[in-house]
Amino acid sequence: MAPRLSVAPARRAEIVEATIRCLARVGYSGLRMKEVARLAGVSQGILHYYFESKRAILLAALHKVLDDLNRRLTPVIDAAPDAPTQLAGVVRSFLAFADENREFWLVFVEFWGEMMHDRDFAQVNAELYRRLRRTLGAVVARGVRAGRFRKLDPEEAGSVVLALVDGISLQRTFDPKALTLARATRLCEEAVLRFLERG
């Protein structure tokens, strides 16, 4: 018997969350659908009612971690009065997110390894980074128009901001003692603003 449609979205979400927890614990190569089902509180056979394959579950998990990251951006930008404050808010928000959700970065790194060999995973990730570059680039362009930032290609600048945030987030994920969150945030904010501000 197929599951009721009314419970389908919630059940799918539970399966995706269970997949993310498993990936964080045992990695991509160690992922077993039996353990995903156990954590989700369903039988292994039920997984196939909601997802046609293991690959479909993994793609849904990748979309979930990327959507969680992307959703943090708009409220932070909307809450700040000018471009420098917006970018500082983005840095603080993303680094705090990585600190609060170490599981997210562990899963992200697992997927990054697979993206080298999997076109679908790579396309999902590439689309996220295109959106982030455009969003951050729009903030940079506002700063340029306001005379706060030097003239430069906005999306290229967005790439630099992402590289700094990604790099420091990953360092803290792998070695939380390398930098405190407060110091990592301050250094990243300073680096972003030094890169962008007029001389």
ABEGO torsion letter per residue (X at the ends): XBBBAAAAAAAAAAAAAAAAAAAAAAEAAABBAAAAAAAAGBBAAAAAAABABAAAAAAAAAAAAAAAAAAAAAAAAAABABAAAAAAAAAAAAAAAAAABAAAAAAAAAAAAAAAABAAAAAAAAAAAAAAAAAAAAAAAAAAAAGABBBBBAAAAAAAAAAAAAAAAAAAAABAAABBAAAAAAAAAAAAAAAABBX
